[in-house]
Amino acid sequence: MIEFSHVISDAEGLHARPVALVASAVHPWESSVTVVCRGASTSARDLMGLMGLCARRGDELAVRVEGPDEEACAAALREVFTF
């Protein structure tokens, strides 16, 4: 399992555009990806679940990647988590 964190810097928080980017980035990989924010967690493949985290500017997201291609998947996700 690989875990990394990201602090949201976008004034809009985790809104539709970054949620779509995260879900798209996870799509080609077999690994399971979980995003945790303030004790709530969801699959990174679940658009509504990501929106439901209601992550705001300054919130820290914990991203957990587990599976056969976890290293490549985590590297791809780190590129996406720039918002």
NULOTI-557554 format. One line per 10 residues: number of its first residue (from 1); their letters; for each residue x, y, z of C-alpha. Coordinates in nm, 3 decimals. Layout:
<koldrens>
NUM) a) X:Y:Z | ... $
</koldrens>
This chain:
<koldrens>
1) miefshvisd) 0.000:0.000:0.000 | 0.117:0.350:-0.086 | -0.022:0.652:0.096 | 0.036:1.020:0.035 | -0.137:1.337:0.142 | -0.242:1.655:-0.033 | -0.359:1.985:0.114 | -0.621:2.154:-0.101 | -0.511:2.500:-0.209 | -0.788:2.577:-0.460 $
11) aeglharpva) -1.029:2.838:-0.322 | -1.320:2.631:-0.457 | -1.211:2.320:-0.267 | -1.271:1.975:-0.414 | -1.523:2.076:-0.679 | -1.645:1.912:-1.001 | -1.337:1.973:-1.218 | -1.075:1.822:-0.985 | -1.310:1.539:-0.893 | -1.343:1.451:-1.262 $
21) lvasavhpwe) -0.964:1.468:-1.304 | -0.906:1.233:-1.011 | -1.168:0.982:-1.128 | -1.027:0.990:-1.483 | -0.672:0.939:-1.358 | -0.775:0.632:-1.157 | -0.977:0.472:-1.438 | -0.696:0.288:-1.626 | -0.542:0.131:-1.314 | -0.635:-0.192:-1.138 $
31) ssvtvvcrga) -0.537:-0.067:-0.795 | -0.792:0.035:-0.537 | -0.770:0.405:-0.448 | -0.931:0.551:-0.137 | -0.949:0.921:-0.053 | -0.997:1.024:0.311 | -1.090:1.370:0.436 | -1.182:1.461:0.794 | -1.259:1.099:0.882 | -1.483:1.030:0.580 $
41) stsardlmgl) -1.356:0.806:0.301 | -1.460:0.709:-0.049 | -1.330:0.536:-0.358 | -1.152:0.770:-0.599 | -1.364:0.612:-0.874 | -1.685:0.741:-0.714 | -1.758:1.092:-0.843 | -2.046:1.155:-0.604 | -1.847:1.010:-0.314 | -1.560:1.249:-0.382 $
51) mglcarrgde) -1.800:1.543:-0.403 | -1.963:1.420:-0.081 | -1.636:1.462:0.107 | -1.706:1.839:0.091 | -1.333:1.904:0.107 | -1.251:2.273:0.134 | -0.943:2.484:0.091 | -0.691:2.389:0.361 | -0.832:2.039:0.413 | -0.583:1.753:0.396 $
61) lavrvegpde) -0.668:1.456:0.180 | -0.508:1.119:0.249 | -0.482:0.906:-0.064 | -0.432:0.530:-0.026 | -0.340:0.319:-0.327 | -0.331:-0.059:-0.306 | -0.300:-0.317:-0.581 | -0.078:-0.474:-0.844 | 0.006:-0.144:-1.017 | 0.003:0.078:-0.708 $
71) eacaaalrev) 0.337:0.248:-0.774 | 0.243:0.362:-1.124 | -0.108:0.455:-1.014 | 0.020:0.660:-0.719 | 0.269:0.838:-0.945 | -0.010:0.928:-1.189 | -0.231:1.052:-0.907 | 0.044:1.270:-0.760 | 0.052:1.450:-1.096 | -0.325:1.513:-1.073 $
81) ftf) -0.327:1.632:-0.711 | -0.209:1.987:-0.779 | -0.531:2.174:-0.699 $
</koldrens>
